[in-house]
Amino acid sequence: MIEIDKAFGLFAKAVNQCYEGQYPGLCRYPQFSFSRAMTIMWKQKVYSKTKSNLMDAFTLLLQVRRQNEIKAGKLMTKNNPISSFLISPKNSLLTELQNSEPEIMAELFGNVNKDIDLLFKFAHSVADLSVNELTIHFLGSTKSTVEEPYKELEKAILKQTGNFYQKAGEVIEIKYCKQILDEDYEAMGQIVLPSTLKKIGQLKQSYMEKYLRYYLQRRLSQYVNSRRKAEAIITREEGE
């Protein structure tokens, strides 16, 4: 892409000069370039036709990675079984892949490092389609802004992350929740852009505060109940 821009740099410069002459009052950035034109064409002609399947595959693999981390951790649960984290057998995409590519599925879903590598490559490939000549320089910043299609991917990631954190609070013992969320946050840092990771960190903080409030309320309730029972026993004994 960079080489193409260099090769046709003079033509692109002429196009931009014509635009500035015809529309002097309009925004000039991002300027025309062949790399930008090819990116737009790729999004319209290729990505848009496969987006649904790609997004489904990404979110499925992300869920499987998290599921494997939970199972590998052998953490204690509450009354709910660890299968609460398992993907529903009715998942049509999962069933189709298992039937058509069983060997690939076994290797892929059993290798956490390969999972992260694929998730990283897809997320950053989508990010590449979502930037221009100006915004590309800020991808490493937590304040960066990207357009579609990464914005849609980020929305799906945050939604699944929120659901995962919610389920963790329901199933995993409270003392292990911080470990789960910390490990997940660290893994997501190897997959998404810094700006998305910042939002995941905010989600993590919100759920940790929620878990802590619930834990303290439960402990306080247990203490009050125990105190009342003890007082009732003392009162009964004194009456006798």
C-alpha positions as CSV (number, residue, x, y, z in Angstrom):
1,M,0.0,0.0,0.0
2,I,2.8,2.4,0.9
3,E,4.7,1.6,-2.3
4,I,1.5,2.2,-4.4
5,D,1.1,5.6,-2.7
6,K,4.7,6.4,-3.6
7,A,4.3,5.3,-7.2
8,F,1.2,7.3,-7.8
9,G,2.0,10.2,-5.5
10,L,2.0,12.8,-8.2
11,F,-1.4,11.7,-9.5
12,A,-2.9,11.8,-6.0
13,K,-1.4,15.2,-5.5
14,A,-3.0,16.5,-8.7
15,V,-6.4,15.1,-7.6
16,N,-6.1,16.9,-4.2
17,Q,-5.2,20.1,-5.9
18,C,-8.2,19.9,-8.2
19,Y,-10.4,19.2,-5.2
20,E,-9.0,22.2,-3.3
21,G,-9.6,24.4,-6.4
22,Q,-13.2,23.2,-6.9
23,Y,-14.2,23.2,-3.2
24,P,-12.0,25.7,-1.4
25,G,-14.3,26.1,1.6
26,L,-14.6,22.4,2.4
27,C,-12.5,20.2,4.6
28,R,-9.3,19.0,3.0
29,Y,-8.5,16.1,5.3
30,P,-8.1,13.2,5.0
31,Q,-6.7,13.9,1.5
32,F,-7.1,11.5,-1.4
33,S,-4.6,8.7,-1.7
34,F,-4.6,5.3,-3.4
35,S,-4.2,3.5,-0.1
36,R,-7.3,5.2,1.2
37,A,-9.2,4.5,-2.0
38,M,-8.2,0.8,-1.9
39,T,-9.2,0.6,1.8
40,I,-12.7,2.0,1.0
41,M,-13.0,-0.4,-1.9
42,W,-11.9,-3.3,0.3
43,K,-14.5,-2.5,2.9
44,Q,-17.3,-2.1,0.4
45,K,-16.5,-5.1,-1.9
46,V,-15.0,-7.6,0.5
47,Y,-15.3,-6.9,4.2
48,S,-19.0,-5.9,4.1
49,K,-20.0,-9.2,2.5
50,T,-18.1,-11.3,5.0
51,K,-18.5,-9.1,8.1
52,S,-21.3,-11.0,9.7
53,N,-19.5,-14.3,9.6
54,L,-16.2,-12.8,10.7
55,M,-17.7,-11.0,13.6
56,D,-19.5,-14.1,14.7
57,A,-16.3,-16.1,14.5
58,F,-14.4,-13.5,16.4
59,T,-16.8,-13.3,19.3
60,L,-17.1,-17.1,19.4
61,L,-13.4,-17.5,19.6
62,L,-13.1,-14.8,22.3
63,Q,-15.8,-16.6,24.3
64,V,-14.0,-20.0,23.9
65,R,-10.7,-18.4,25.0
66,R,-12.4,-17.1,28.2
67,Q,-14.1,-20.4,28.7
68,N,-10.8,-22.3,28.5
69,E,-9.1,-19.9,30.9
70,I,-11.9,-20.5,33.5
71,K,-11.6,-24.3,33.1
72,A,-7.9,-24.3,33.2
73,G,-7.9,-22.2,36.4
74,K,-9.9,-24.9,38.3
75,L,-11.5,-22.3,40.4
76,M,-14.1,-23.0,43.1
77,T,-17.6,-22.1,42.2
78,K,-20.8,-21.3,44.1
79,N,-23.9,-23.4,43.7
80,N,-23.8,-23.0,39.9
81,P,-21.6,-25.4,37.9
82,I,-18.7,-24.2,35.9
83,S,-20.7,-25.2,32.8
84,S,-22.4,-21.9,33.2
85,F,-19.5,-20.5,31.2
86,L,-19.8,-23.1,28.5
87,I,-21.2,-22.2,25.1
88,S,-24.6,-23.4,24.3
89,P,-24.6,-26.5,22.2
90,K,-27.2,-24.8,20.0
91,N,-24.6,-22.4,18.7
92,S,-25.0,-22.9,15.0
93,L,-21.6,-21.5,14.0
94,L,-19.8,-23.7,16.5
95,T,-21.7,-26.8,15.4
96,E,-21.0,-26.1,11.7
97,L,-17.3,-25.6,12.4
98,Q,-17.0,-28.7,14.5
99,N,-18.6,-30.8,11.8
100,S,-16.7,-29.4,8.9
101,E,-13.3,-28.8,10.4
102,P,-12.9,-31.0,13.5
103,E,-9.1,-31.2,13.5
104,I,-8.7,-27.5,13.1
105,M,-11.2,-26.8,15.8
106,A,-9.5,-29.1,18.2
107,E,-6.1,-27.5,17.6
108,L,-7.4,-23.9,17.6
109,F,-9.7,-24.1,20.6
110,G,-7.2,-26.1,22.7
111,N,-4.4,-23.6,22.2
112,V,-4.8,-20.3,24.2
113,N,-1.7,-18.7,22.6
114,K,-3.0,-19.4,19.1
115,D,-6.4,-18.0,20.1
116,I,-4.9,-14.7,21.3
117,D,-2.8,-14.5,18.1
118,L,-5.8,-14.9,15.8
119,L,-7.9,-12.5,17.8
120,F,-5.1,-9.9,17.8
121,K,-4.6,-10.2,14.0
122,F,-8.3,-9.8,13.3
123,A,-8.9,-6.9,15.7
124,H,-5.9,-5.0,14.3
125,S,-6.7,-5.8,10.7
126,V,-10.2,-4.3,11.3
127,A,-8.5,-1.3,13.0
128,D,-6.4,-0.8,9.8
129,L,-9.6,-0.5,7.8
130,S,-11.0,2.1,10.3
131,V,-8.3,4.8,10.2
132,N,-7.0,7.4,7.8
133,E,-3.8,9.3,7.3
134,L,-4.3,11.4,10.4
135,T,-5.9,9.0,12.9
136,I,-3.4,6.2,12.2
137,H,-0.8,8.0,14.2
138,F,-2.9,7.8,17.4
139,L,-3.7,4.1,17.4
140,G,-1.3,3.6,20.3
141,S,-3.1,6.2,22.4
142,T,-5.9,5.4,24.9
143,K,-7.6,8.5,23.6
144,S,-7.6,7.4,19.9
145,T,-10.8,7.4,17.9
146,V,-11.5,5.0,15.1
147,E,-14.4,4.8,12.7
148,E,-16.3,1.7,11.4
149,P,-15.8,-1.2,11.2
150,Y,-13.6,-1.3,14.3
151,K,-16.2,0.7,16.3
152,E,-18.7,-2.1,15.7
153,L,-16.2,-4.7,16.7
154,E,-15.4,-2.7,19.9
155,K,-19.0,-2.6,20.8
156,A,-19.3,-6.4,20.5
157,I,-16.2,-6.9,22.6
158,L,-17.4,-4.6,25.4
159,K,-20.9,-6.3,25.4
160,Q,-19.4,-9.8,25.7
161,T,-16.9,-8.5,28.3
162,G,-19.7,-7.1,30.4
163,N,-21.6,-10.4,30.1
164,F,-18.5,-12.3,31.1
165,Y,-17.9,-10.2,34.2
166,Q,-21.5,-10.5,35.2
167,K,-21.4,-14.2,34.9
168,A,-18.1,-14.4,36.8
169,G,-19.8,-12.6,39.7
170,E,-22.7,-15.0,39.7
171,V,-20.6,-18.3,39.4
172,I,-17.1,-17.7,40.8
173,E,-16.4,-17.3,44.5
174,I,-16.0,-13.6,45.3
175,K,-12.4,-14.0,46.5
176,Y,-11.5,-15.3,43.0
177,C,-13.3,-12.6,41.0
178,K,-10.4,-10.2,41.1
179,Q,-8.0,-12.9,39.8
180,I,-10.4,-13.7,36.9
181,L,-10.9,-10.1,35.9
182,D,-7.1,-9.2,36.2
183,E,-6.1,-12.2,34.0
184,D,-8.8,-11.4,31.5
185,Y,-7.7,-7.7,31.4
186,E,-4.1,-8.8,30.8
187,A,-5.1,-11.1,28.0
188,M,-7.3,-8.5,26.3
189,G,-4.4,-6.1,26.4
190,Q,-2.7,-8.5,23.9
191,I,-5.8,-8.3,21.5
192,V,-7.4,-4.9,21.4
193,L,-6.3,-1.3,20.9
194,P,-5.3,0.7,23.9
195,S,-8.4,2.8,23.6
196,T,-10.6,-0.3,23.9
197,L,-8.5,-1.7,26.7
198,K,-9.1,1.5,28.6
199,K,-12.9,1.0,28.3
200,I,-12.5,-2.7,29.4
201,G,-10.5,-1.4,32.4
202,Q,-13.4,0.9,33.3
203,L,-15.8,-2.1,33.0
204,K,-13.5,-4.1,35.2
205,Q,-13.4,-1.4,37.9
206,S,-17.2,-1.0,37.8
207,Y,-17.8,-4.7,38.3
208,M,-15.1,-5.0,41.0
209,E,-16.9,-2.2,43.0
210,K,-20.2,-4.0,42.5
211,Y,-18.7,-7.3,43.7
212,L,-17.2,-5.6,46.7
213,R,-20.4,-3.9,47.7
214,Y,-22.3,-7.2,47.4
215,Y,-19.6,-9.0,49.4
216,L,-19.7,-6.4,52.2
217,Q,-23.5,-6.4,52.3
218,R,-23.6,-10.2,52.5
219,R,-21.0,-10.3,55.3
220,L,-22.8,-7.5,57.2
221,S,-26.1,-9.4,56.9
222,Q,-24.5,-12.6,58.1
223,Y,-23.0,-10.7,61.1
224,V,-26.4,-9.1,62.0
225,N,-28.2,-12.4,61.8
226,S,-25.6,-14.1,63.9
227,R,-25.8,-11.3,66.4
228,R,-29.5,-11.5,66.6
229,K,-29.4,-15.3,67.1
230,A,-26.9,-14.9,69.9
231,E,-28.9,-12.2,71.6
232,A,-32.0,-14.4,71.3
233,I,-30.2,-17.3,72.9
234,I,-28.9,-15.2,75.7
235,T,-32.4,-13.7,76.3
236,R,-34.0,-17.1,76.4
237,E,-31.4,-18.5,78.8
238,E,-31.8,-15.5,81.1
239,G,-35.5,-16.0,81.1
240,E,-35.1,-19.6,82.2
